[in-house]
Amino acid sequence: MVRKAGSSPTIDVDSLPDDPALLRSMLAEMKAANDQLSSINIEQSSTILDQQCQINSLEFRLTKLIRARFGRSSEKVDPSQLQLFETEAQSDEQDTSQPEKRSTGTASPKRKSSKSGHGRKPLPPDLPRVRVVYELPEDKRVCPKTGRLLVKIGEQTSEQLEFIPSSLFVIQHVRFKYALESDPLGEGKVYIADKPDRPIDKGLPGPGLLAQVAVSKYSDHLPLNRLEKIFKRHGVELARSTMCDWMRDVADLLDPLVSLMRQRILTSSVIQSDDTPVRLRDTDRPKKSQMAQSRVWIYRGDDDPGHRYTVFDYTATRSGEGPLRWLCSGSDPPGKFGGYLQADAYAGYDRLFTQHGVTEAGCWAHARRKFYDARVTCPGLACAMLALIGQLYDVERMAKEKASSSVTRWQARRELRAKHSRTILDTIKDRLDQERAGHLPKSPIGEAIGYALNHWKALNRYMDDVDQVNLDIDNNAAERELRGLAVGRKNWLFFGSPRGGQTAATIRSILVSCERNGVEPFGYLYDVIDRIKQTTPDQLESLLPDQWKPRPGVLPNAIQPGRVDQNDDL
């Protein structure tokens, strides 16, 4: 009998013994050797599989990190790549019912319409205009051939856009004092005119300066140290700590308006919500670890009249108590929401859906994002899902193009969704059910499949055919309005205190609501800060961004003091 190293025993038949007992022992020995080799092969195969899964996971994480650090944030995929998976996912019978496909070739640049023309756009007609006249000299107003005088027959006008740098100036509030010329009773009483309330009691800044700081920091994302340098160039030293206190006082002034906007949002049929992390400097923690993670939440009302507001809320943590307090248990002012909440699948919202009568609406952008990330490790299925989800968005684009004065966007949505989207959703569901068992739950594609199927009812909620409910396919509108805060934190880096986070949320609520309603934020803040102290609670509604009307003659670029003496040079 001959044995080879590292292999099963090899038997020479002629040398086998005749003793049955010895043969049984030899057979048992061979079986044990085979079992040992089998276990070694299984362990090696399992080790190789585990290593391959780990490699795939690391490649996936590395790809995400490289894209986050150096790549673009857009999740676009070359349409020509998705064309293969679109044809795979559809049958011939479905082709006639599917919406028109997106172009799958290389997109050619759009030609400008002859009506739109080329060159610069006309300047806005409401900009102030200074007329500079160039007159023909008198010696040239005579015809050189006949000697007769020329007469004016018209004029030729061209426009040039000019800029005057912003500047600081001082308003002196002068109050004359009066007293009796002779005071026989010896009262010595002095009479003086009342001084109007300032935005900040005994404070230095006027409403224009407060509005400028607020817009610069919370809309243009300039940190206060840069504003400090800008004002210093104008010859005035304003400490950033002082401006920080000003913004706190401005937030206190605007807080009643934000509370009123919240009450209006809670009457919406749909609210879109999302959140983003912002670092918080917590001085109560050890010096080396003073930075904590706080959150800013966004609550966006629907587009119906009286609901077109966006309000931000600050919380120290990402606990579900924040949305619960804001939507259902706030007491100042009281309010309770009972409509659709469209957001991501954050577990902190679950109590709203199970205990407070709020209806969950999912976001297809979040579901699509998981398949987009999984295309690195499982390109076939991931790209097939991206193609099908792209068809859902094609329906939404078609509805937007079909909308007109006679057909609202919602009516077009209802018609096209019923005709096309339901078939596409059924195809997605069937494909995911078939593929789920073939992928590890913790793999990127497994997590994408699990997310879609676990929240399938919420993702289909936008198909609900309910009157007066206009659900979008995703909550991208809220994400876009939240993105400004993410841009800002790259400049000012962190909140200095929880009070600073609340200040940012309040002022940002006003600025984003102005932008949403097409209101110029500086002019709005200038006027509202100037008169909100004199506004009674029942008149507060007139200062909301969608109802505000600027007072005649009171403009940010034409400030008019109560009285200006002829000798005063402002």
Phi and psi in degrees as a GROMACS rama.xvg file:
@    title "Ramachandran Plot"
@    xaxis  label "Phi"
@    yaxis  label "Psi"
@TYPE xy
-119.591  135.491  VAL-2
-112.774  138.585  ARG-3
-101.119  137.658  LYS-4
-62.4962  134.085  ALA-5
73.8871  15.6913  GLY-6
-140.66  175.746  SER-7
-66.9912  153.892  SER-8
-61.3788  138.638  PRO-9
-105.199  129.385  THR-10
-106.315  132.935  ILE-11
-92.7655  112.299  ASP-12
-59.0313  -39.0184  VAL-13
-65.5789  -24.8486  ASP-14
-93.2773  3.38632  SER-15
-67.4936  139.983  LEU-16
-76.9807  163.562  PRO-17
-90.644  -11.5611  ASP-18
-74.508  120.225  ASP-19
-62.2713  -37.636  PRO-20
-63.1311  -41.5197  ALA-21
-67.2646  -37.9476  LEU-22
-63.3512  -40.1789  LEU-23
-63.7179  -38.0739  ARG-24
-66.8607  -39.0609  SER-25
-64.813  -39.824  MET-26
-64.6943  -41.2487  LEU-27
-63.0222  -38.0603  ALA-28
-65.1533  -42.5732  GLU-29
-63.9474  -40.4571  MET-30
-64.0813  -40.4271  LYS-31
-63.9592  -39.8847  ALA-32
-64.4329  -40.6858  ALA-33
-64.7765  -42.869  ASN-34
-61.306  -38.9789  ASP-35
-64.216  -43.3228  GLN-36
-64.637  -39.8149  LEU-37
-62.5739  -42.8556  SER-38
-64.8186  -36.6018  SER-39
-64.9317  -42.6166  ILE-40
-64.1834  -40.966  ASN-41
-63.7591  -43.9494  ILE-42
-62.7498  -40.9864  GLU-43
-64.8402  -42.0441  GLN-44
-63.593  -42.3675  SER-45
-63.9937  -40.2927  SER-46
-64.4317  -42.407  THR-47
-63.235  -42.7582  ILE-48
-63.2709  -44.3069  LEU-49
-62.4425  -42.0549  ASP-50
-64.7494  -38.7994  GLN-51
-66.0425  -40.6368  GLN-52
-63.0815  -40.3272  CYS-53
-66.793  -39.4805  GLN-54
-63.011  -44.9094  ILE-55
-61.4758  -40.6172  ASN-56
-65.0569  -42.7152  SER-57
-67.1772  -39.2741  LEU-58
-62.3816  -40.0888  GLU-59
-63.5601  -45.5425  PHE-60
-66.6098  -39.1532  ARG-61
-64.6351  -41.7804  LEU-62
-62.559  -42.2611  THR-63
-64.3037  -41.3177  LYS-64
-66.7238  -42.6127  LEU-65
-63.4369  -41.4747  ILE-66
-66.511  -39.9043  ARG-67
-66.7101  -34.3277  ALA-68
-85.8077  -41.0735  ARG-69
-120.831  -19.4637  PHE-70
-86.7938  -178.619  GLY-71
-87.2527  153.189  ARG-72
-81.313  -16.9268  SER-73
-63.5795  145.26  SER-74
-107.597  31.4002  GLU-75
-74.0293  145.153  LYS-76
-123.353  143.399  VAL-77
-56.6292  119.673  ASP-78
-57.9356  -30.7491  PRO-79
-65.6823  -26.4646  SER-80
-74.4664  -37.6722  GLN-81
-74.7736  -18.5085  LEU-82
-58.7057  -37.3606  GLN-83
-61.0324  -40.1396  LEU-84
-82.7722  -24.6303  PHE-85
-66.058  -43.5792  GLU-86
-69.0283  -31.8681  THR-87
-68.7724  -37.0032  GLU-88
-80.8521  -11.5086  ALA-89
-113.683  147.767  GLN-90
-97.8061  168.34  SER-91
-62.7195  -34.1383  ASP-92
-68.5787  -27.9498  GLU-93
-80.8459  -18.5482  GLN-94
-60.0144  -35.9257  ASP-95
-72.598  -20.3024  THR-96
-100.627  -6.19418  SER-97
-81.6415  149.975  GLN-98
-65.457  161.24  PRO-99
-58.8056  132.261  GLU-100
-73.9735  152.734  LYS-101
-71.9301  155.458  ARG-102
-60.5283  131.912  SER-103
-104.47  -3.46836  THR-104
-94.7255  -173.162  GLY-105
-71.9045  124.688  THR-106
-69.2953  128.972  ALA-107
-87.3973  146.645  SER-108
-61.9304  138.289  PRO-109
-71.9732  134.595  LYS-110
-83.199  139.933  ARG-111
-73.3062  139.438  LYS-112
-65.7731  147.765  SER-113
-65.5605  -23.4497  SER-114
-72.3189  -35.3571  LYS-115
-74.1688  -30.041  SER-116
72.325  -178.812  GLY-117
-118.373  176.625  HIS-118
88.3815  -168.029  GLY-119
-73.1004  154.285  ARG-120
-82.2525  153.048  LYS-121
-66.0699  147.105  PRO-122
-73.1667  146.866  LEU-123
-57.8397  135.325  PRO-124
-68.8491  -19.2379  PRO-125
-86.3292  -2.50969  ASP-126
-69.6489  140.415  LEU-127
-60.3133  142.894  PRO-128
-125.644  133.541  ARG-129
-106.92  122.032  VAL-130
-90.4745  117.124  ARG-131
-111.371  118.609  VAL-132
-102.232  133.704  VAL-133
-112.947  109.381  TYR-134
-95.2544  144.767  GLU-135
-72.1309  128.938  LEU-136
-55.3737  151.885  PRO-137
-63.1395  -34.2924  GLU-138
-72.0751  -9.81704  ASP-139
-107.962  9.44609  LYS-140
-92.3314  21.3554  ARG-141
-121.612  134.726  VAL-142
-64.4489  124.287  CYS-143
-65.8987  -20.6024  PRO-144
-91.4152  -45.3743  LYS-145
-101.203  -18.5036  THR-146
78.7494  3.92801  GLY-147
-81.8003  152.657  ARG-148
-70.8904  141.805  LEU-149
-85.6477  147.327  LEU-150
-116.395  149.801  VAL-151
-73.9645  128.369  LYS-152
-118.645  -0.807643  ILE-153
160.527  -164.745  GLY-154
-149.815  157.425  GLU-155
-120.177  125.214  GLN-156
-118.072  133.223  THR-157
-127.477  152.485  SER-158
-116.771  143.034  GLU-159
-129.957  130  GLN-160
-86.7927  128.033  LEU-161
-124.554  161.297  GLU-162
-133.419  132.731  PHE-163
-110.148  121.419  ILE-164
-59.3443  145.932  PRO-165
-63.3544  151.045  SER-166
-143.89  156.727  SER-167
-99.3103  143.819  LEU-168
-147.179  165.935  PHE-169
-110.387  130.18  VAL-170
-99.2724  120.621  ILE-171
-94.8109  115.545  GLN-172
-88.5543  104.654  HIS-173
-100.644  125.911  VAL-174
-123.936  116.928  ARG-175
-76.6072  142.683  PHE-176
-102.124  143.365  LYS-177
-128.627  147.549  TYR-178
-154.491  165.924  ALA-179
-66.9991  139.154  LEU-180
-63.9754  -38.8813  GLU-181
-125.418  139.355  SER-182
-120.701  80.9509  ASP-183
-65.5916  -28.6699  PRO-184
-85.4649  -8.97876  LEU-185
69.5453  28.5862  GLY-186
-74.4114  -37.6935  GLU-187
64.9381  31.6955  GLY-188
-79.9319  136.067  LYS-189
-113.678  134.899  VAL-190
-108.982  135.913  TYR-191
-146.91  147.157  ILE-192
-66.8615  148.742  ALA-193
-69.8489  144.632  ASP-194
-98.2471  133.542  LYS-195
-64.1126  153.932  PRO-196
-63.3293  140.752  ASP-197
-95.4424  156.312  ARG-198
-55.4746  -40.8202  PRO-199
-118.1  120.415  ILE-200
-55.2944  125.172  ASP-201
58.7873  20.0005  LYS-202
-88.3948  158.695  GLY-203
-78.9284  -40.1839  LEU-204
-78.9267  145.645  PRO-205
-88.0992  174.546  GLY-206
-62.769  -31.9048  PRO-207
-67.1084  -41.1877  GLY-208
-68.1026  -40.4773  LEU-209
-63.9843  -41.5389  LEU-210
-64.9133  -38.1411  ALA-211
-65.0945  -44.3758  GLN-212
-64.709  -42.8482  VAL-213
-63.6531  -46.7561  ALA-214
-67.0335  -40.1451  VAL-215
-63.2257  -41.8313  SER-216
-81.9514  -47.5489  LYS-217
-96.4156  -8.73773  TYR-218
-116.342  -42.9762  SER-219
-92.8457  -3.68718  ASP-220
64.6278  35.1506  HIS-221
-91.7021  122.124  LEU-222
-67.5967  159.211  PRO-223
-66.3234  -26.2725  LEU-224
-67.6721  -30.9561  ASN-225
-72.8625  -40.3023  ARG-226
-62.3373  -35.4965  LEU-227
-57.4559  -43.8335  GLU-228
-69.4449  -37.7328  LYS-229
-62.9227  -46.6111  ILE-230
-66.8005  -32.3723  PHE-231
-65.2583  -32.7288  LYS-232
-64.4129  -26.1822  ARG-233
-86.9497  2.33782  HIS-234
92.4894  10.109  GLY-235
-123.957  128.996  VAL-236
-96.5209  114.182  GLU-237
-121.739  116.438  LEU-238
-70.2149  144.856  ALA-239
-63.2529  -31.7447  ARG-240
-64.8027  -35.1343  SER-241
-66.0826  -46.0368  THR-242
-64.5836  -32.418  MET-243
-63.3526  -41.8297  CYS-244
-64.3656  -37.6158  ASP-245
-60.1019  -44.8699  TRP-246
-64.7726  -33.4917  MET-247
-63.4089  -42.4761  ARG-248
-68.2163  -36.7134  ASP-249
-63.4253  -41.8486  VAL-250
-62.0458  -37.7218  ALA-251
-64.0896  -37.4672  ASP-252
-66.3819  -39.2017  LEU-253
-86.1098  -11.0349  LEU-254
-57.5707  -40.3751  ASP-255
-60.3353  -34.8962  PRO-256
-66.7446  -42.8647  LEU-257
-64.894  -37.8548  VAL-258
-63.4307  -38.9052  SER-259
-67.2066  -39.1819  LEU-260
-62.9912  -39.0871  MET-261
-60.7096  -43.8004  ARG-262
-59.2265  -39.276  GLN-263
-68.875  -39.7664  ARG-264
-63.5544  -37.4756  ILE-265
-65.3571  -16.1026  LEU-266
-90.7357  2.60589  THR-267
-69.6504  154.881  SER-268
-80.3527  -26.2622  SER-269
-135.056  134.924  VAL-270
-124.605  129.706  ILE-271
-97.7881  137.802  GLN-272
-137.945  152.842  SER-273
-163.172  175.028  ASP-274
-148.17  161.006  ASP-275
-143.901  146.1  THR-276
-81.6911  144.927  PRO-277
-137.876  132.283  VAL-278
-68.8461  143.454  ARG-279
-124.697  131.379  LEU-280
-86.0718  110.529  ARG-281
-104.49  104.134  ASP-282
-71.8586  -12.5642  THR-283
-78.723  -13.9378  ASP-284
-89.7859  165.507  ARG-285
-56.5406  150.341  PRO-286
-58.5233  -35.973  LYS-287
-76.0559  -13.6888  LYS-288
-134.709  47.2706  SER-289
-79.0204  -14.0242  GLN-290
-84.3597  119.793  MET-291
-112.341  171.93  ALA-292
-109.143  113.292  GLN-293
-108.012  177.364  SER-294
-132.411  149.23  ARG-295
-121.873  127.405  VAL-296
-106.105  150.308  TRP-297
-119.899  139.74  ILE-298
-130.776  114.642  TYR-299
-113.622  118.096  ARG-300
-71.6754  165.356  GLY-301
-74.3581  -178.978  ASP-302
-90.3497  7.99617  ASP-303
-69.7939  152.067  ASP-304
-55.9561  135.701  PRO-305
86.9445  -3.92331  GLY-306
-119.025  0.333223  HIS-307
-80.221  63.4939  ARG-308
-129.76  155.851  TYR-309
-131.24  124.734  THR-310
-122.031  136.388  VAL-311
-103.103  151.793  PHE-312
-136.604  141.385  ASP-313
-106.073  136.369  TYR-314
-136.324  151.465  THR-315
-74.266  -24.6298  ALA-316
-134.625  177.725  THR-317
-96.6563  24.9329  ARG-318
-62.8705  149.429  SER-319
-67.8032  -7.72618  GLY-320
-64.9833  -29.0815  GLU-321
-62.3107  -58.0365  GLY-322
-61.1019  -36.0867  PRO-323
-63.1944  -43.496  LEU-324
-64.9026  -44.3567  ARG-325
-69.6781  -39.4334  TRP-326
-91.0198  -30.9484  LEU-327
-131.656  -17.6211  CYS-328
-133.97  21.1823  SER-329
-69.7674  141.914  GLY-330
-115.159  -1.97317  SER-331
-142.926  84.7588  ASP-332
-84.864  164.39  PRO-333
-68.3234  150.865  PRO-334
-178.953  152.484  GLY-335
-148.067  131.709  LYS-336
-99.4145  138.681  PHE-337
-135.746  24.1661  GLY-338
-106.034  -144.105  GLY-339
-92.0632  132.184  TYR-340
-110.228  114.773  LEU-341
-102.882  118.025  GLN-342
-159.638  -176.78  ALA-343
-75.9923  -175.949  ASP-344
-91.3802  36.6527  ALA-345
-63.7207  129.732  TYR-346
-65.5105  -20.3421  ALA-347
-65.2909  -18.0217  GLY-348
-82.8402  -10.3819  TYR-349
-59.9226  -37.2352  ASP-350
-63.1054  -31.4179  ARG-351
-63.8133  -38.8059  LEU-352
-79.2495  -32.8625  PHE-353
-94.063  -24.2272  THR-354
-121.272  -14.9951  GLN-355
-125.663  13.232  HIS-356
73.3599  14.9169  GLY-357
-84.7579  139.098  VAL-358
-97.9391  129.695  THR-359
-82.6454  133.041  GLU-360
-124.478  125.566  ALA-361
-81.6494  176.928  GLY-362
-126.754  116.976  CYS-363
-72.6213  -21.2244  TRP-364
-65.9645  -37.6133  ALA-365
-68.5407  -40.9666  HIS-366
-64.6197  -42.1632  ALA-367
-64.0422  -37.8228  ARG-368
-60.6574  -35.4661  ARG-369
-70.0319  -37.6168  LYS-370
-70.4481  -33.7176  PHE-371
-63.027  -42.5305  TYR-372
-67.1559  -33.6316  ASP-373
-77.7818  -7.81175  ALA-374
-65.6017  -16.245  ARG-375
-71.8565  -40.7319  VAL-376
-97.705  -23.4659  THR-377
-141.044  72.9354  CYS-378
-64.4665  -33.4179  PRO-379
-61.8128  -59.9452  GLY-380
-68.2827  -40.896  LEU-381
-61.0033  -45.1878  ALA-382
-69.4188  -32.5012  CYS-383
-63.2246  -41.2976  ALA-384
-68.0125  -38.7169  MET-385
-62.0711  -38.4094  LEU-386
-65.5619  -43.3557  ALA-387
-67.9712  -41.9188  LEU-388
-64.9125  -34.4724  ILE-389
-60.449  -33.5705  GLY-390
-67.4669  -34.7733  GLN-391
-60.9796  -40.497  LEU-392
-73.3797  -26.9779  TYR-393
-60.385  -40.1779  ASP-394
-61.0937  -41.9372  VAL-395
-64.8051  -38.7525  GLU-396
-66.6301  -39.6126  ARG-397
-61.9555  -39.47  MET-398
-64.71  -38.7739  ALA-399
-64.7382  -39.1854  LYS-400
-72.8442  -29.4975  GLU-401
-79.1416  -22.3934  LYS-402
-61.3693  141.397  ALA-403
-150.576  -169.526  SER-404
-67.4296  -30.0227  SER-405
-93.4585  -24.5488  SER-406
-119.615  114.319  VAL-407
-72.2315  163.31  THR-408
-63.0568  -36.7262  ARG-409
-67.8546  -39.2415  TRP-410
-64.2518  -40.2351  GLN-411
-66.1314  -37.6113  ALA-412
-61.9054  -48.1964  ARG-413
-59.6  -42.0286  ARG-414
-67.6871  -48.3764  GLU-415
-74.1526  -34.8869  LEU-416
-63.9196  -43.4006  ARG-417
-64.4088  -32.0266  ALA-418
-80.9241  -37.3991  LYS-419
-118.773  -45.1745  HIS-420
-66.024  -36.2627  SER-421
-61.8396  -42.0365  ARG-422
-63.6219  -40.2858  THR-423
-65.9115  -42.1671  ILE-424
-62.9776  -40.145  LEU-425
-63.2975  -38.9662  ASP-426
-63.9806  -42.8998  THR-427
-61.5016  -45.5901  ILE-428
-62.0307  -46.141  LYS-429
-61.7684  -41.5769  ASP-430
-66.9957  -41.4517  ARG-431
-66.9476  -39.2282  LEU-432
-61.6001  -38.4305  ASP-433
-69.5357  -36.0467  GLN-434
-89.0252  -15.7658  GLU-435
-61.1303  -42.3936  ARG-436
-70.9123  -18.2488  ALA-437
-91.5814  7.87425  GLY-438
-134.701  143.503  HIS-439
-64.4204  135.399  LEU-440
-59.4801  -31.004  PRO-441
-91.1295  -3.24336  LYS-442
-73.4108  159.795  SER-443
-55.6978  -44.4982  PRO-444
-71.9877  -32.6702  ILE-445
-64.8939  -39.9682  GLY-446
-67.7  -36.8435  GLU-447
-65.5257  -43.579  ALA-448
-64.3356  -44.6869  ILE-449
-61.7331  -40.7625  GLY-450
-61.0479  -47.2014  TYR-451
-65.3782  -45.2187  ALA-452
-74.2607  -37.4417  LEU-453
-66.7464  -26.2311  ASN-454
-117.282  29.4647  HIS-455
-62.8914  -39.9941  TRP-456
-62.9579  -42.7904  LYS-457
-68.2751  -36.3071  ALA-458
-68.8401  -24.8742  LEU-459
-90.0424  -2.31217  ASN-460
-63.9874  -29.0102  ARG-461
-66.6985  -11.1926  TYR-462
-84.4085  -5.80077  MET-463
-57.3405  128.464  ASP-464
-95.6778  78.2197  ASP-465
-118.671  132.14  VAL-466
-63.024  144.9  ASP-467
64.7821  15.6218  GLN-468
-121.15  117.013  VAL-469
-115.524  88.5032  ASN-470
-90.9185  132.582  LEU-471
-81.9249  166.703  ASP-472
-75.6754  -18.3919  ILE-473
-151.68  177.678  ASP-474
-108.677  36.0047  ASN-475
-63.0181  -27.8173  ASN-476
-61.6167  -42.5037  ALA-477
-68.1871  -38.3577  ALA-478
-63.8843  -39.0295  GLU-479
-64.3729  -41.3134  ARG-480
-73.1062  -24.7743  GLU-481
-79.1457  -21.7046  LEU-482
-63.1656  -31.2039  ARG-483
-58.9614  -36.305  GLY-484
-68.0622  -36.809  LEU-485
-66.3393  -34.7421  ALA-486
-68.1451  -41.0015  VAL-487
-64.2248  -38.364  GLY-488
-69.3326  -15.9797  ARG-489
-72.4058  -18.9091  LYS-490
-98.8152  -53.5557  ASN-491
-91.8632  -4.11914  TRP-492
72.732  -47.341  LEU-493
-160.902  166.732  PHE-494
-87.7495  137.28  PHE-495
-77.9113  -17.3429  GLY-496
-167.857  164.127  SER-497
-57.6796  -34.6371  PRO-498
-63.8074  -35.4939  ARG-499
-65.5124  -36.1344  GLY-500
-65.9164  -39.7327  GLY-501
-66.8931  -37.9639  GLN-502
-61.7701  -46.4875  THR-503
-60.7201  -41.9923  ALA-504
-63.4003  -41.2801  ALA-505
-66.8633  -51.084  THR-506
-68.4803  -38.1778  ILE-507
-63.2137  -34.135  ARG-508
-60.3269  -43.6252  SER-509
-66.2039  -45.7572  ILE-510
-66.5609  -43.3452  LEU-511
-68.9321  -37.4044  VAL-512
-65.5041  -36.1684  SER-513
-62.5297  -46.7638  CYS-514
-60.8227  -40.1462  GLU-515
-66.0068  -30.9447  ARG-516
-99.4687  10.5711  ASN-517
70.4056  30.7658  GLY-518
-105.142  132.521  VAL-519
-68.5845  120.068  GLU-520
-68.7099  -36.725  PRO-521
-65.6345  -47.9758  PHE-522
-61.2867  -37.9853  GLY-523
-64.6941  -51.216  TYR-524
-63.2476  -39.4963  LEU-525
-56.4783  -47.4731  TYR-526
-73.1653  -43.0477  ASP-527
-67.8754  -43.5011  VAL-528
-61.6921  -34.2051  ILE-529
-70.2588  -31.0518  ASP-530
-123.966  3.28126  ARG-531
-68.6811  -26.5503  ILE-532
-68.5324  -27.7815  LYS-533
-92.1986  2.52244  GLN-534
-93.3238  125.598  THR-535
-76.6908  159.66  THR-536
-55.8139  -36.4237  PRO-537
-75.5492  -12.4111  ASP-538
-99.5018  -3.5164  GLN-539
-62.386  -29.5028  LEU-540
-59.0066  -31.4925  GLU-541
-68.6938  -13.3868  SER-542
-96.6335  -0.181762  LEU-543
-63.474  146.794  LEU-544
-55.5199  -34.8705  PRO-545
-84.3617  -7.88507  ASP-546
-119.361  -4.52206  GLN-547
-69.4034  136.717  TRP-548
-126.068  125.224  LYS-549
-65.0542  144.064  PRO-550
-72.2749  137.114  ARG-551
-59.1267  133.649  PRO-552
82.5986  -5.624  GLY-553
-112.515  93.6023  VAL-554
-124.575  149.325  LEU-555
-59.9547  -30.6143  PRO-556
-96.8012  9.18644  ASN-557
-147.628  66.532  ALA-558
-70.2646  130.973  ILE-559
-120.34  104.361  GLN-560
-64.8705  166.123  PRO-561
-60.9002  -37.0245  GLY-562
-154.737  133.309  ARG-563
-125.347  117.888  VAL-564
-68.6006  152.845  ASP-565
-62.386  -30.2988  GLN-566
-84.7648  -11.3498  ASN-567
-77.403  133.487  ASP-568
-114.455  99.6788  ASP-569
